[in-house]
């Protein structure tokens, strides 16, 4: 396992081998007991005293108590818990810059809870779907949205170790979701996404087709038996597709294509436009070991395009810059990487393959920075299907190699050793890809 996470950050609170591990019993409330004194001595020896003080102050401030010794009484006092909760929502609103009345603030914070749950559910439903019964969330944690209630569960002896760990994990994921939401509002990402779609419809796509109108086509491809790399691809109409059958080493892939017009000629193009959902951005923060979304998430807006040839890739790139000029803005291309004509793609992303041909760049225009990835039909099929290159494999590798699965699903909590599961998960995805 390779991890880029620095130790002194919020993610280390989840490390089961660290000083803030979730144990069989919750943290002690007696500050002068022998176990507590030994634990504090260990913190000092490891240089964690400052981190502990910061964490302690945050907990006591959020719960509105003077020290951990007051938490047992708070656990027994419903009215005090409700008062602490109302106060905590107001504090969180000020911290994350949330405006509105009390109900609007509570609703916004609860969206952070849904994002936290979506992170776990995404992994359960996709990368770790074979192990979903192992990593299913405790019902009580899944249904709890109030940050004060989650925080109190960590200190509540009635809750099992797994539930207390999941409460802590959910709070950390909610904190990341709040930071992402704050940045979204500060940068106006929703408005920019809408502006980006308007730009494409007004200036990039052919006006012969209505907005959202797509031509259906099929890519009939033949793949190498060893690497499953694309060796031949033909574009078929729906009528032609009916005459072709799949077989060993062959795939038929549906694509729905728009068109752009260059020199009087309309060129078909498959396009996937996306704004990263909050759970994907939270996962990226964890992979990068970064708490600040302004540092770690630089590809909030993105477009992937697929055309028939390398020449059409070049035409589309030129068409984009000319379209931006017609829209009244200069388009600057940054971090350009073109490996469609050969050469290795060099990426700092954990789990990425150097054998992924594509044209990749960031386009800065109209106050936006948009990631563009442009493929030919052949390179797109390799991106989808080639062994060691496919996006499904990349997704598995980056989740495992970055240490995300070990952090979110530690072995002693879930009784599942993730260290030997990566290859099994990749084989599962490969079987799906190559199943005819």
Secondary structure, DSSP 4 states (H G I P E B T S, - for coil): ------SSSGGGGG-TTSTT---SSPPPS-TTSHHHHHHHHHHHHTT-HHHHHHHHHHHHHHHT-SSGGGHHHHHH-HHHHHHHHHHHHHHHHHHHT--S-HHHHHHHHHHHHHHHHHHHHHHHHTTTGGGHHHHPPPHHHHH---HHHHHHHHT-TTS-HHHHHHHHHHHHHHHHHHHHHHHHHHHTHHHHHHHHHHHIIIIIS-TTSPTT--EEEEEEEEE-TTT--EEEEEEE-HHHHTT----TTEEEEEEEEEEEEETTEEEEEEEEEEE--HHHHHHHHHHHT-S-HHHH---SEEEEEEESSHHHHHHHHHHHHHHHHHTT---EEEEEEE-TTSSPPP--STT--TT---EEEEEEETTEEEEEEEEEHHHHHHHHH-TTT-HHHHHHHHHHHTTHHHHHS-HHHHS--GGGTHHHHHHHHHHHHH--
